[in-house]
Amino acid sequence: MDKFGKSQSVTRVEDSRFLTGQGKYVDDIAPQGALRAFYFRSPVAHAVITSLDVSAAREADGVHLVMTAEDIKAEGVTEGMSFATMKNRDGSDGAKPRRPFLAEDRLRFVGEPVALVVAETLEQAKDAAELIELDYDELPVHMELVAAGEPLHPEAPDNRAFDFGLGDEEGTAKALEASDRVIRLEVGDNRIIVNSMEPRGCFSEWTDGKVHLSFNGQGVWGMKGELARVFDLEGEQIRVTNPDVGGGFGMKGMPYPEYFTVPLAARMLGRPVRWMSDRTEAMLTDNAGRDLVTMAELGFDAAGKITAYRVHNFCNLGAYCSNFAQAIQSNLFARVLTGTYDIQTAYLRCEGILTNTTQVDAYRGAGRPEAIYVLERIMDRAARELGKDPLELRRLNFIKEFPYKTVTGETYDVGDFPRVLDHAMKTADIAGFDARRAASEAAGKLRGLGLCYYIESILGDPSEGVQVDFTEEGGALIYVGTQSNGQGHETVFAQFLSDQTGIPADKIQVIQGDSDLIAQGGGTGGSRSVTTQTNVTLKAVREMVEGFSAFLADEMGVAPEDVSFDDERFRAEGSNLHPTMLEAAQMAREAGREDLLVWKAREQLPARSYPNGAHFAEVEIDVETGKVICDRYHVVDDFGNLINPMLAEGQVHGGVAQGLGQALVEHVVYDDEGQLLTATFMDYGMPRADDMPWVHFETEPVPSTANPMGMKGCGEAGTVGAMAAMGNAVQDALWARGVKQVDMPFTPQRVWEMLKDNAVAAE
């Protein structure tokens, strides 16, 4: 990979700052003297507001403002939260119910913001919130994933926000009818709370009619556009910044009501206002992930070749449609609907259901993990019911020729799935599994092996910009349009620019997350960051080399085309002058060539890339307690070419941990009245160190043709593969005991009950 990077495992430069308490997170950098904000939130899941009395709260000590929906209207703000809609199967638009920044006439989920209290101290704001009197008439609560129940919004009278379809419905039905065998499986995908290490927060201030919002998000430009829409401002009147961000995972990639009401409060008071969520508040209000039930049907001919695939899912949207929610389990699910298999006929139907719960939106993978989980679970079930080896059934149906256009419109440019699977089988020592299973059985335990072969479609804006400035101090600044949430961007972007220019990485500073400094950017999400950012950086470097070569040609006494750059120095035959890039910049500065000291570029990727790989999980189950231990975990990924393999491995480890967390312990529980029962870490399980095996990671690169670096993206891959690998491993372990249906999470109690119930049924 000499041409496009050295592919060296460089440790993260930002880690020393984070690990020594030197990070600058949003709650660390709020302006001196900023007032504190606290939200009074709905205590019930569904009700009509009959009265809201905030008069006592307004008179409380230290209180500067108590904002309600009426105050927002009085300030001339009439807009609400925006979101994308999908087309229904009949061609109509999905429902567009209004989502106000503060509840207006109705309460629709526990935790919905009702009033904002701003005071000198957080304690004063909390005390004042206790004085707010909210009266309401409760309504029936809708919690089921069915189009029925008390309507949450008049725009969706049956609580179905959209009914999406993609593919050949009639053709798929006929192909299934004509199949020799049809395998059917209902697959549940449990709701999780994202629980980023740093909860959401923000501060805002106004100066001479210009608003500054700083929030811990995944990009600044979408939020800037939203502030312009809501407050009717021009672009130059808005500055949005993202400081250090302690985890995003998709959940921080969209606007929330707080990011509008805090700036409005700052405008009304003429003082900076800050807000920081606590953990329970985050659990109540952060957009959740997953939460869908899918019925899948997979047809086969007599030889085991797939003939058709039909999927019908019901996804939980929560009480309102969040930013990307309608697209997550419809359009994004469809991107990898057929996975790595040669399926010529397929149909997806998705019904988005509104319930009296917190909103559900993007979570690591955003639709792709959900689709792969369903497909790989039913492929495993098919192998069992057809009496075939799970690995060989996959091989038989793998796509063999590329480029390949899927039935949902994706074009896979390259791939070698059998080669990747072979590598993974060897790495995971599949040949030794029978001996390991026998050893577990001798100890009175069950052992299971699970495979997931995943593929992912890289999402997000395919275009990105970059600016490189040469400084007087002899270094360089690189301004990027992505946003790190902990992925190591400061390391990888400096490393890549260093690889291409010879500028020492420690002399390169990465600038991100400031809309005043960076005019446009796509932010972070969908595993897009490194691929898009390095692609445009290459263009900027090409232009730098061309510009400096023309400048140096006069100094060297040669023609511009005779000047070359070898990633470290400019050279020309017959010349003793061979400056580095930094030396060339200094020469240009001394010559008054300021035009050579700032380089801007923008570039768009011609197509998506498709990372893929094989995950093997081995579990051991204690029959007496139901405890599931993931004993071995092996991953072989095709990420194409890598800039920093260590960072890629770290991303895979983190993704697998999130997938195993969902599979083993994480589960959101509401009662019948819509009260969240898992609103603290005392009740909501999070994966701990002893839940995690050592994740053995290797790569088998098949470079992408969709970008000049041959990359494929890796940020979400670990999660995409982990859930199905674990699900299939647990199913494999329990199958011999007669347990034919297993759904996450595989907690000791649930697994013990599966074994117990099956034992009773067998008597």
VOGU-3710 file (C-alpha; in Angstrom, 3 decimals, decimal comma):
1> mdkfgksqsv> 0,000/0,000/0,000  3,014/2,296/-0,482  1,196/4,586/-2,864  -1,716/5,421/-0,575  -0,326/5,056/2,927  2,179/3,128/4,958  -0,446/0,970/6,728  1,359/1,216/10,041  -0,166/0,581/13,472  0,398/3,968/15,084
11> trvedsrflt> -0,859/4,507/18,632  -3,482/7,206/19,118  -2,016/10,608/19,931  -5,233/11,849/21,554  -5,277/9,066/24,123  -2,705/10,665/26,408  -4,937/13,737/26,606  -8,054/11,718/27,346  -6,451/9,335/29,838  -4,857/12,111/31,885
21> gqgkyvddia> -8,016/14,157/32,266  -7,037/16,775/29,705  -9,985/16,241/27,366  -12,149/19,250/26,574  -15,718/17,986/26,645  -18,748/20,216/26,370  -19,349/20,398/30,113  -15,672/21,321/30,644  -15,680/24,362/28,394  -18,975/26,131/29,128
31> pqgalrafyf> -18,547/29,923/29,414  -17,759/31,349/32,805  -20,947/32,379/34,559  -23,250/30,384/32,284  -26,680/29,761/33,775  -27,731/26,162/34,411  -30,662/24,518/32,654  -32,839/21,694/33,935  -35,818/20,073/32,208  -39,111/19,265/33,859
41> rspvahavit> -40,254/16,135/32,056  -43,425/14,136/31,656  -44,044/11,625/34,467  -46,531/9,616/32,387  -46,534/7,988/28,974  -49,785/9,320/27,520  -52,071/12,092/28,682  -53,826/15,312/27,732  -52,422/18,338/29,554  -55,233/20,109/31,412
51> sldvsaarea> -53,087/22,728/33,147  -49,464/23,720/33,585  -48,699/26,201/36,361  -45,100/27,428/36,526  -45,715/30,604/38,511  -44,199/29,335/41,759  -41,156/28,027/39,933  -40,601/31,438/38,360  -40,485/33,030/41,796  -38,018/30,515/43,229
61> dgvhlvmtae> -34,538/31,548/44,370  -31,996/31,954/41,604  -34,444/31,308/38,765  -34,069/33,461/35,644  -36,495/31,710/33,312  -39,107/28,982/33,176  -39,889/28,265/29,535  -43,006/26,476/28,318  -44,427/25,819/24,863  -46,408/29,059/25,169
71> dikaegvteg> -43,197/31,024/25,733  -41,665/29,476/22,630  -44,625/30,661/20,562  -44,420/34,122/22,162  -40,806/34,324/20,961  -41,992/33,825/17,384  -40,671/30,274/17,078  -43,321/28,170/15,367  -41,271/25,327/13,898  -40,862/21,914/15,508
81> msfatmknrd> -38,404/19,080/15,127  -37,767/17,981/11,543  -37,388/14,442/10,237  -37,230/12,517/6,976  -40,210/10,505/5,760  -40,445/7,444/3,557  -42,913/6,619/0,819  -45,615/4,129/1,668  -46,292/1,109/-0,508  -49,241/2,945/-2,074
91> gsdgakprrp> -47,055/5,914/-3,046  -48,248/8,265/-0,313  -45,877/9,877/2,182  -45,245/8,505/5,635  -46,931/10,297/8,505  -45,536/13,676/9,549  -46,757/14,274/13,092  -45,558/17,481/14,696  -42,917/17,097/17,387  -42,705/20,241/19,512
101> flaedrlrfv> -39,592/21,284/21,415  -41,654/21,303/24,619  -44,938/19,436/25,059  -47,842/21,557/23,848  -51,157/19,895/24,590  -50,344/16,261/25,091  -47,751/14,056/26,793  -46,600/11,115/24,710  -43,732/9,410/26,559  -42,166/9,380/29,988
111> gepvalvvae> -39,337/11,904/29,863  -40,798/14,183/27,202  -39,658/17,757/27,983  -42,470/19,937/29,316  -40,700/22,983/30,732  -37,163/24,361/30,900  -35,954/25,917/34,129  -32,885/28,188/33,992  -31,236/29,267/37,228  -27,943/30,385/38,687
121> tleqakdaae> -27,140/26,875/39,870  -28,269/23,410/38,880  -29,564/22,765/42,387  -31,739/25,888/42,225  -33,111/24,836/38,844  -33,972/21,378/40,184  -35,612/22,813/43,272  -37,712/25,152/41,155  -38,804/22,300/38,902  -40,295/20,635/41,985
131> lieldydelp> -42,690/23,594/42,250  -44,168/23,125/38,772  -47,776/21,927/38,867  -48,780/19,732/35,938  -52,313/18,369/35,715  -53,364/15,909/33,064  -55,965/13,352/32,060  -54,321/10,051/31,318  -54,996/8,232/28,049  -54,624/4,552/27,146
141> vhmelvaage> -50,983/3,650/26,546  -49,935/1,968/23,307  -46,904/-0,301/23,719  -47,380/-3,094/21,192  -45,753/-3,329/17,763  -49,100/-3,460/15,985  -51,081/-0,921/13,998  -53,801/-0,430/16,593  -54,560/1,223/19,915  -55,169/4,764/21,113
151> plhpeapdnr> -53,763/7,103/18,446  -50,711/9,080/19,507  -51,148/11,529/16,622  -54,058/12,354/14,309  -51,686/11,989/11,334  -51,356/8,268/12,157  -54,813/7,142/13,338  -53,756/3,481/13,567  -50,329/4,362/15,017  -48,641/3,235/11,818
161> afdfglgdee> -46,316/6,002/10,653  -45,302/4,333/7,421  -45,749/1,130/5,441  -42,708/0,727/3,208  -42,177/-1,837/0,484  -39,238/-2,622/-1,793  -38,732/-5,378/-4,332  -40,934/-7,655/-6,394  -43,838/-8,542/-4,102  -45,773/-10,652/-6,581
171> gtakaleasd> -42,698/-12,326/-8,036  -41,380/-13,182/-4,591  -44,694/-14,734/-3,563  -44,733/-16,900/-6,684  -41,103/-17,940/-6,250  -41,734/-18,981/-2,654  -44,787/-20,993/-3,705  -42,688/-22,789/-6,306  -39,796/-23,522/-3,929  -39,028/-27,060/-2,783
181> rvirlevgdn> -38,678/-25,837/0,788  -39,573/-22,601/2,539  -37,961/-21,853/5,890  -39,791/-19,417/8,163  -38,444/-17,728/11,260  -39,629/-14,903/13,496  -36,661/-12,878/14,711  -36,772/-10,432/17,602  -34,178/-7,672/17,879  -34,320/-6,236/21,397
191> riivnsmepr> -34,299/-2,525/22,189  -31,106/-1,153/23,683  -30,046/2,136/25,257  -26,894/3,513/23,662  -25,255/4,671/26,921  -22,364/6,625/25,460  -19,735/7,241/28,109  -20,481/10,978/27,960  -24,207/11,799/28,076  -25,623/14,491/25,809
201> gcfsewtdgk> -25,052/18,136/26,662  -24,701/21,613/25,187  -24,246/25,299/25,896  -25,254/28,347/23,908  -24,580/32,072/23,859  -25,431/35,015/21,596  -23,053/37,807/20,601  -24,220/40,728/18,431  -27,052/38,691/16,957  -24,918/35,599/16,297
211> vhlsfngqgv> -25,658/32,356/18,104  -23,021/29,856/19,178  -24,188/26,354/20,028  -21,641/23,871/21,287  -22,901/20,318/21,671  -21,367/16,861/21,798  -22,565/15,588/18,445  -21,322/13,841/15,329  -21,007/16,888/13,077  -21,892/20,554/13,100
221> wgmkgelarv> -23,389/21,354/9,702  -26,719/19,563/10,000  -27,341/21,286/13,313  -26,345/24,627/11,807  -28,963/24,180/9,116  -31,578/23,299/11,702  -30,839/26,406/13,760  -31,144/28,514/10,616  -34,533/26,944/9,886  -35,962/27,316/13,372
231> fdlegeqirv> -34,650/30,783/14,226  -34,812/32,196/10,670  -31,110/33,067/10,618  -28,529/33,383/7,868  -25,516/31,093/7,882  -23,115/33,803/9,044  -25,294/34,343/12,131  -24,667/30,812/13,381  -21,632/29,057/14,792  -21,885/25,411/15,819
241> tnpdvgggfg> -19,028/23,532/17,445  -18,341/19,990/18,585  -15,583/19,738/21,210  -14,196/16,378/22,358  -17,041/13,869/22,263  -17,214/10,831/24,517  -18,956/8,377/22,226  -21,725/8,854/19,676  -22,675/5,549/18,005  -25,312/7,209/15,813
251> mkgmpypeyf> -27,352/8,372/18,814  -25,597/11,758/18,825  -25,905/12,181/15,074  -29,210/14,027/15,062  -30,863/17,077/16,676  -32,745/16,914/19,966  -35,185/19,432/21,519  -32,561/20,641/24,010  -30,374/21,961/21,194  -33,088/24,470/20,292
261> tvplaarmlg> -34,508/25,429/23,669  -31,113/26,106/25,261  -30,177/28,621/22,502  -33,643/30,177/22,778  -33,221/30,560/26,538  -29,811/32,170/25,997  -31,390/34,618/23,530  -34,240/35,480/25,877  -31,901/36,092/28,826  -28,933/37,626/27,041
271> rpvrwmsdrt> -26,638/35,253/28,939  -24,975/31,933/28,145  -26,938/28,836/29,199  -25,586/25,321/29,695  -27,268/21,919/30,034  -25,893/18,467/30,760  -27,916/15,297/30,962  -27,514/12,937/33,881  -27,519/9,179/33,290  -31,157/8,423/34,054
281> eamltdnagr> -32,237/11,438/32,013  -30,166/10,042/29,143  -31,761/6,631/29,470  -35,202/8,256/29,340  -34,564/10,634/26,440  -31,671/9,520/24,226  -32,852/7,910/21,010  -32,770/4,156/21,538  -31,605/1,490/19,099  -32,955/-1,648/17,374
291> dlvtmaelgf> -36,421/-2,733/18,683  -38,094/-4,610/15,865  -39,700/-7,944/15,156  -39,278/-9,572/11,767  -40,920/-12,482/10,009  -38,492/-13,896/7,434  -39,170/-16,519/4,744  -36,387/-18,090/2,699  -37,107/-20,389/-0,249  -34,770/-23,119/-1,517
301> daagkitayr> -34,637/-25,515/-4,434  -33,808/-29,186/-4,014  -30,070/-28,518/-4,262  -30,096/-25,906/-1,521  -29,915/-22,814/-3,712  -31,939/-19,840/-2,522  -34,957/-19,136/-4,714  -36,591/-16,178/-2,945  -36,485/-14,122/0,246  -39,388/-12,278/1,883
311> vhnfcnlgay> -39,083/-10,095/4,960  -41,812/-8,297/6,907  -40,700/-6,279/9,905  -42,449/-4,142/12,496  -40,143/-1,474/13,875  -40,741/0,664/16,940  -40,383/4,392/16,250  -41,293/5,551/19,755  -43,698/8,416/20,352  -42,442/10,610/17,505
321> csnfaqaiqs> -40,590/10,139/14,257  -36,981/11,050/14,949  -34,553/12,416/12,400  -33,630/9,282/10,421  -36,031/6,837/12,049  -38,341/6,139/9,114  -35,349/5,322/6,920  -33,461/3,092/9,360  -35,557/-0,082/9,221  -36,797/0,467/5,673
331> nlfarvltgt> -34,345/1,960/3,201  -31,175/1,259/5,192  -32,358/-2,230/6,127  -32,859/-2,827/2,407  -29,267/-1,866/1,558  -27,968/-5,248/2,699  -31,245/-7,187/2,645  -29,779/-10,115/0,678  -26,321/-9,944/2,257  -23,568/-11,860/0,479
341> ydiqtaylrc> -25,922/-14,287/-1,243  -27,011/-14,577/-4,860  -30,710/-13,947/-4,340  -32,548/-12,949/-7,487  -36,017/-12,424/-6,031  -36,790/-10,631/-2,779  -39,301/-8,359/-1,115  -39,104/-6,229/2,017  -42,063/-4,761/3,835  -41,542/-2,556/6,850
351> egiltnttqv> -44,237/-1,083/9,081  -43,154/1,722/11,397  -45,213/1,740/14,593  -45,620/4,654/17,000  -45,647/3,722/20,687  -45,616/5,628/23,992  -41,865/5,168/24,410  -38,711/7,138/23,775  -37,824/7,604/20,114  -35,775/4,972/18,263
361> dayrgagrpe> -33,255/6,067/15,644  -29,756/5,309/14,373  -27,517/3,057/16,455  -24,163/1,643/15,395  -24,863/0,219/11,934  -28,300/1,825/11,454  -30,421/-0,796/9,723  -27,563/-2,905/8,394  -26,996/-4,936/11,615  -30,738/-5,539/11,867
371> aiyvlerimd> -30,921/-6,838/8,286  -27,854/-9,057/8,621  -29,089/-10,392/11,961  -32,323/-11,570/10,371  -30,664/-13,023/7,273  -27,904/-14,875/9,101  -30,280/-16,254/11,725  -32,609/-17,686/9,084  -29,671/-19,027/7,052  -28,547/-20,917/10,130
381> raarelgkdp> -32,078/-22,200/10,749  -32,315/-23,264/7,101  -29,120/-25,310/7,356  -30,568/-27,199/10,322  -33,963/-27,844/8,766  -32,475/-28,793/5,395  -29,915/-31,083/7,009  -26,966/-29,188/5,525  -23,744/-27,850/6,965  -24,198/-24,127/7,813
391> lelrrlnfik> -20,857/-23,213/6,251  -21,444/-25,146/3,050  -24,974/-23,766/2,616  -23,467/-20,295/2,697  -20,726/-21,243/0,239  -23,294/-22,686/-2,143  -25,206/-19,394/-2,181  -22,341/-16,884/-2,043  -22,130/-14,327/-4,846  -19,357/-15,530/-7,133
401> efpyktvtge> -18,989/-12,888/-9,855  -18,410/-9,150/-9,491  -19,521/-6,463/-9,970  -22,875/-7,682/-8,711  -26,111/-5,732/-8,560  -28,454/-6,804/-5,773  -32,220/-6,898/-6,103  -32,401/-3,794/-3,893  -30,130/-1,778/-6,183  -26,715/-1,979/-4,496
411> tydvgdfprv> -23,703/-2,685/-6,710  -20,999/-4,691/-4,969  -17,801/-3,831/-6,815  -15,541/-6,611/-5,506  -15,516/-9,466/-3,034  -14,136/-12,918/-2,351  -16,396/-14,329/0,320  -15,165/-17,960/0,132  -11,566/-16,820/0,622  -12,473/-14,731/3,661
421> ldhamktadi> -14,491/-17,618/5,104  -11,616/-20,064/4,586  -9,278/-17,708/6,429  -11,752/-17,354/9,290  -12,300/-21,104/9,584  -8,587/-21,676/9,901  -8,123/-18,841/12,380  -11,037/-20,029/14,529  -9,833/-23,665/14,431  -13,197/-24,966/13,303
431> agfdarraas> -11,608/-28,389/12,850  -11,049/-28,547/16,606  -14,589/-27,587/17,599  -15,878/-31,152/18,056  -13,154/-31,841/20,612  -13,961/-28,631/22,480  -17,656/-29,517/22,493  -16,901/-32,979/23,839  -14,814/-31,439/26,631  -17,673/-29,105/27,559
441> eaagklrglg> -20,155/-31,971/27,594  -17,832/-33,974/29,833  -17,988/-31,052/32,264  -21,779/-31,048/32,135  -22,040/-27,979/29,922  -23,300/-27,185/26,434  -21,120/-25,676/23,704  -22,284/-24,020/20,514  -20,636/-22,559/17,422  -22,145/-19,636/15,532
451> lcyyiesilg> -21,184/-18,022/12,238  -22,241/-14,703/10,799  -21,040/-13,709/7,368  -21,931/-10,031/7,076  -21,668/-7,299/4,485  -22,154/-3,602/5,066  -22,980/-0,676/2,797  -21,082/2,484/3,704  -23,518/5,359/4,150  -23,593/9,123/4,512
461> dpsegvqvdf> -22,568/11,992/2,278  -20,097/10,643/-0,326  -18,504/14,078/-0,704  -16,116/15,745/1,708  -13,843/18,770/1,919  -10,407/19,486/3,340  -8,136/22,451/3,900  -4,410/22,292/4,621  -2,631/25,395/5,942  1,138/25,700/6,321
471> teeggaliyv> 1,984/27,592/9,513  4,726/30,075/10,228  5,979/27,753/12,958  6,903/25,125/10,399  3,944/22,769/10,643  0,577/22,204/9,029  -3,082/22,379/9,985  -5,573/20,040/8,355  -9,240/21,052/8,585  -11,583/18,081/8,188
481> gtqsngqghe> -15,335/17,798/7,681  -15,792/14,696/9,812  -16,109/14,549/13,592  -14,374/12,192/15,988  -16,463/10,622/18,754  -13,532/8,574/19,985  -12,494/6,797/16,774  -8,994/8,281/16,634  -9,393/10,801/13,817  -6,654/13,067/15,155
491> tvfaqflsdq> -4,237/10,203/14,695  -5,386/8,737/11,422  -5,830/11,982/9,469  -2,476/13,348/10,598  -0,888/9,980/9,820  -2,403/9,871/6,341  -1,327/13,411/5,465  2,119/12,597/6,803  2,296/9,456/4,662  1,443/11,424/1,537
501> tgipadkiqv> 3,550/14,533/2,138  6,441/13,540/4,378  5,386/16,165/6,946  6,130/14,649/10,374  2,855/13,628/11,996  3,735/15,480/15,192  3,861/18,709/13,175  0,308/18,225/11,854  -2,701/19,435/13,850  -6,175/18,171/12,979
511> iqgdsdliaq> -8,951/20,796/13,215  -12,559/19,583/13,330  -16,003/20,460/14,603  -16,266/24,227/14,025  -18,646/25,614/11,409  -16,834/28,978/11,413  -13,554/27,335/10,438  -14,902/24,613/8,152  -17,589/25,750/5,760  -19,026/22,345/4,880
521> gggtggsrsv> -18,732/18,754/6,029  -20,570/15,486/6,252  -19,859/14,678/9,888  -19,409/11,150/11,145  -21,757/8,216/10,636  -22,187/5,140/8,469  -18,449/4,302/8,570  -17,836/7,122/6,081  -15,210/9,223/7,832  -11,826/7,806/6,901
531> ttqtnvtlka> -12,778/6,828/3,353  -14,273/10,182/2,386  -11,717/12,300/4,255  -8,647/10,537/2,906  -10,111/10,571/-0,589  -10,315/14,368/-0,633  -6,964/14,669/1,147  -5,363/12,812/-1,749  -6,806/15,378/-4,126  -5,434/18,228/-2,017
541> vremvegfsa> -1,998/16,587/-1,913  -1,985/16,178/-5,692  -2,735/19,861/-6,070  -0,056/20,761/-3,514  2,551/18,723/-5,350  1,593/20,295/-8,655  1,660/23,825/-7,227  4,946/23,461/-5,378  6,530/21,686/-8,353  5,755/24,666/-10,591
551> flademgvap> 7,153/27,038/-7,960  10,308/24,987/-7,354  10,990/24,500/-11,061  12,295/28,078/-11,286  14,474/27,570/-8,215  15,848/24,327/-9,648  16,267/25,649/-13,153  14,134/22,921/-14,729  10,717/22,557/-16,335  7,789/21,936/-13,940
561> edvsfdderf> 7,189/18,496/-15,403  10,741/17,511/-14,494  10,094/18,029/-10,776  8,987/14,916/-8,919  7,877/14,254/-5,367  8,618/10,915/-3,684  6,319/11,353/-0,637  9,216/12,949/1,236  11,133/15,372/-0,996  10,875/17,236/-4,286
571> raegsnlhpt> 13,600/16,262/-6,721  14,777/17,068/-10,226  17,599/15,459/-12,131  20,681/17,661/-12,150  19,548/19,820/-9,237  21,087/19,778/-5,769  17,913/21,305/-4,363  15,603/18,675/-2,841  13,334/20,298/-0,273  10,733/18,619/1,891
581> mleaaqmare> 7,132/19,764/1,687  7,601/21,956/4,772  10,800/23,423/3,353  9,041/24,155/0,073  6,276/25,934/1,992  8,823/28,038/3,846  10,521/28,963/0,561  7,123/29,998/-0,816  6,459/32,114/2,278  9,813/33,882/1,911
591> agredllvwk> 9,044/34,514/-1,757  5,692/36,077/-0,901  3,710/33,231/-2,439  0,875/33,183/0,075  -1,250/31,340/-2,480  0,870/28,245/-1,910  0,306/28,166/1,847  -3,416/27,330/1,922  -4,878/24,427/-0,035  -8,581/23,628/-0,280
601> areqlparsy> -10,222/20,719/-2,054  -13,555/18,986/-2,310  -14,138/15,536/-3,751  -16,906/12,979/-4,063  -16,546/9,218/-3,999  -17,893/7,654/-7,198  -19,537/4,746/-5,379  -19,993/3,035/-2,036  -17,687/0,404/-0,629  -18,786/-2,836/0,991
611> pngahfaeve> -16,800/-4,181/3,943  -17,568/-7,794/4,741  -16,290/-10,604/6,861  -16,827/-13,726/8,923  -17,457/-13,800/12,677  -17,193/-17,073/14,597  -18,459/-17,160/18,184  -18,219/-20,128/20,545  -20,350/-20,170/23,667  -20,459/-22,461/26,665
621> idvetgkvic> -23,697/-22,725/28,648  -24,113/-23,870/32,230  -27,253/-26,012/32,156  -27,931/-25,549/35,862  -27,898/-21,735/35,832  -28,411/-20,762/32,176  -25,227/-18,682/32,248  -23,829/-18,100/28,746  -20,110/-17,489/28,379  -18,630/-16,412/25,072
631> dryhvvddfg> -15,516/-18,571/25,275  -13,911/-17,848/21,884  -14,427/-15,141/19,278  -12,656/-14,848/15,927  -13,127/-12,279/13,167  -11,651/-12,071/9,702  -12,658/-8,899/7,899  -12,240/-7,643/4,371  -11,772/-3,921/4,937  -9,710/-3,452/1,803
641> nlinpmlaeg> -6,559/-1,465/2,467  -5,977/-0,053/5,935  -4,185/3,126/7,002  -3,793/2,141/10,639  -4,538/-1,541/11,394  -4,407/-0,924/15,151  -7,228/1,604/14,977  -9,257/-0,735/12,770  -8,814/-3,551/15,259  -9,889/-1,252/18,072
651> qvhggvaqgl> -13,041/-0,373/16,174  -13,815/-4,060/15,662  -13,221/-4,842/19,345  -15,584/-2,047/20,372  -18,216/-3,080/17,867  -18,088/-6,712/18,964  -18,419/-5,588/22,594  -21,595/-3,693/21,720  -22,968/-6,666/19,800  -22,159/-9,068/22,637
661> gqalvehvvy> -23,642/-6,613/25,112  -26,957/-6,688/23,288  -26,791/-10,458/22,908  -25,951/-11,235/26,534  -27,179/-8,553/28,923  -28,655/-5,376/27,415  -32,431/-5,066/27,292  -34,835/-2,159/27,684  -37,941/-2,976/29,703  -41,088/-0,848/29,963
671> ddegqlltat> -44,127/-1,755/32,015  -47,647/-1,731/30,573  -48,059/1,937/31,527  -44,989/3,057/29,589  -42,744/3,506/32,637  -39,099/2,677/31,934  -38,022/-0,006/34,390  -34,392/-0,034/33,253  -33,524/3,608/33,887  -30,326/3,096/35,912
681> fmdygmprad> -27,299/0,844/35,710  -28,759/-1,055/38,652  -31,448/-2,335/36,281  -29,955/-2,043/32,792  -27,216/-4,566/32,080  -23,991/-3,401/30,443  -21,214/-5,720/29,246  -18,321/-5,979/31,673  -14,775/-7,168/31,186  -15,623/-10,699/32,303
691> dmpwvhfete> -18,400/-10,916/29,682  -15,898/-10,383/26,897  -13,610/-12,982/25,348  -10,403/-11,989/23,646  -11,510/-10,931/20,161  -9,032/-12,386/17,688  -8,938/-10,143/14,620  -7,307/-10,663/11,229  -7,920/-9,235/7,768  -8,189/-10,673/4,273
701> pvpstanpmg> -8,200/-7,563/2,070  -9,872/-7,398/-1,314  -9,282/-3,708/-2,151  -12,313/-1,705/-3,169  -12,452/-0,157/-6,614  -14,820/2,559/-5,381  -12,056/4,816/-4,065  -8,370/5,324/-4,892  -7,233/4,044/-1,499  -8,963/0,682/-1,889
711> mkgcgeagtv> -10,617/1,122/1,525  -13,971/-0,212/2,679  -14,692/1,350/6,078  -14,741/-0,450/9,411  -16,461/1,597/12,109  -19,625/-0,485/12,455  -18,488/-3,888/11,229  -17,941/-5,454/14,639  -21,520/-4,865/15,693  -22,977/-5,976/12,361
721> gamaamgnav> -21,437/-9,425/12,701  -21,536/-10,003/16,447  -25,262/-10,301/17,119  -25,962/-13,089/14,635  -22,755/-14,959/15,474  -23,845/-15,029/19,121  -27,456/-15,863/18,304  -26,434/-18,759/16,104  -23,935/-20,021/18,695  -26,563/-20,098/21,444
731> qdalwargvk> -29,038/-21,763/19,090  -26,424/-24,376/18,190  -25,771/-25,140/21,856  -29,466/-25,494/22,726  -30,690/-27,243/19,569  -29,799/-30,723/20,821  -31,853/-30,014/23,964  -34,882/-29,347/21,766  -34,849/-25,562/22,035  -35,728/-24,372/18,534
741> qvdmpftpqr> -36,233/-20,636/19,097  -33,783/-18,338/20,873  -33,962/-14,554/20,997  -31,690/-11,958/22,554  -30,743/-11,162/25,223  -29,383/-14,517/26,375  -29,453/-13,739/30,079  -29,103/-16,619/32,553  -32,775/-16,423/33,507  -34,025/-16,445/29,908
751> vwemlkdnav> -31,756/-19,337/28,874  -32,592/-21,319/32,016  -36,299/-20,829/31,284  -35,802/-21,975/27,664  -34,183/-25,190/28,917  -36,749/-25,684/31,671  -39,765/-25,041/29,433  -38,470/-27,421/26,799  -37,788/-30,100/29,407  -41,347/-29,780/30,697
761> aae> -42,753/-29,912/27,158  -40,738/-33,048/26,431  -42,163/-34,913/29,447
//
